[in-house]
Amino acid sequence: MYRPLSRSLASRRFNLHRVATVSARSYAVEASSRPDRFANKHPNYVNIVEVGPRDGLQNEKSVIPAEVKMMLIDRLGQAGMKSIEAGSFVNPKWVPQVCSHCSHKAQQLSGHNAQMADTAEIIQKLQPLPGVHYPVLIPNLKGLQTLLGVLRERESKQPNTPPPTDEIAVFTAATDAFCQNNTNCTVKESLERIEKVVNVARPVGLRVRGYVSVVITCPYSGKVKPEEVKAVTKELLDIGCYEVSLGDTTGTGTPTTVRTMLETVMAGLPTNRLAGHFHDTFGTAVANVMTALDMGIRTIDSSVSGLGGCPYSPGATGNVATEDVMYALQDSKYNYPGNLDDMVDVGAWISEKLGRRNASRAATAILARRQRQKELEQKETEQKQR
């Protein structure tokens, strides 16, 4: 069972001179004092964190070219997404392709070694759109040092351009069993690792978002107590994460279990610093999203065309599809970023590129309707030409 960290750890400071040379112009602003980039005057504005390019691709068996990933990231931005996870700085020799809720030991997934190895290239070449943010996953100090090195190199080559990313994501789980099978450490050890990363990242201007996996069910230890989820979430917030995403990694959650979990976690913790991350294994992800929104959550992680999965959680399917979330929010009190029709186009494109079925129900229906309309128009044209 996880026990909270000693606060003495929080008082430590890590002196890494190599990362102190990051440009003051780009990274001098303290993350804690930076205005919330998601600030919106509308009380029912739903922040959608598009996790397709990173979390969504982690379960693909074939290696995806960097060019395709960069095109996906750009298309998502053009479709109106404001937060797009761009990749991971996990050593590919250790973790091949990483999602915040699934970072696997290399000896068991060595066939995927190259999937996230090109993140440095993507960050180097990324042309950020105004108002769009591109967080990357960081597992430890070495990963952070790699990112900062890439940013320094990028700045030396493009001194008058904005940095491609100003945010990192860190990850842990609600159970020791999942952590040990996923990252070969306990929850406590993972939090110690995270704190070291946060203590370096924030002073150089990088915001830090946290992830907690298996908030409903652990594939190794069964049902997860909401109190365990709350304890880990509190630690991440205390460490310095500006927001914590609560992940139903196995996709077993229902509106009832999600509500029970959130009621516990939200008791004493700020709702505006929590997010929902739901997989659609049993077809309840959209219902769980609506439950979370009804309880006051205003940030939802989703993946274009329902990309994703978790090899370390047998049977788990992809993240809730961004198109399905958008469709569900239509004609409601909620506002959200992006354009549904444009996202349907992106989802159809990446599904074709990957040779996979589009897992978005809304997108599948919209595409079928478009095809039917096209056939009717063609038939009408042919009749007029006779």
Buried (B, 14 or more C-beta within 10 A) or exposed (E): EBEEBEEEBBEEEEEBEEBEEBBEEBBEEEBEEEEEBBEEEEEEBBBBBBBBBBBBBBBBEEBBEBEBBBBBBBBBBBBBBBBBBBBBBBBBEBBBBBBBBBBBBBEEBEEBBBBBBBBBBBBBEBEBBEEBBBBBBBBBBBBBBBBBBBBBEBBEEEEEEEBBBBBBBBBBBBBBBBBBBBBEBBBBBBBBBBBBBBBBBBBBBBBBBBBBBBBBBBBBBEEBEBEBBBBBBBBBBBBBBBBBBBBBBBBBBBBEBBBBBBEBBBEEBEEEBBBBBBBBBBEBBBBBBBBBBEBEBBBBBBBBBBBBBBBBBEEBBBBBBBBBBBBBBEEEEBEBBBBBEBBBBBBBBBBEEBEBEBBBBBBBEBBEEBEEEEEEEEEEEEEEEE
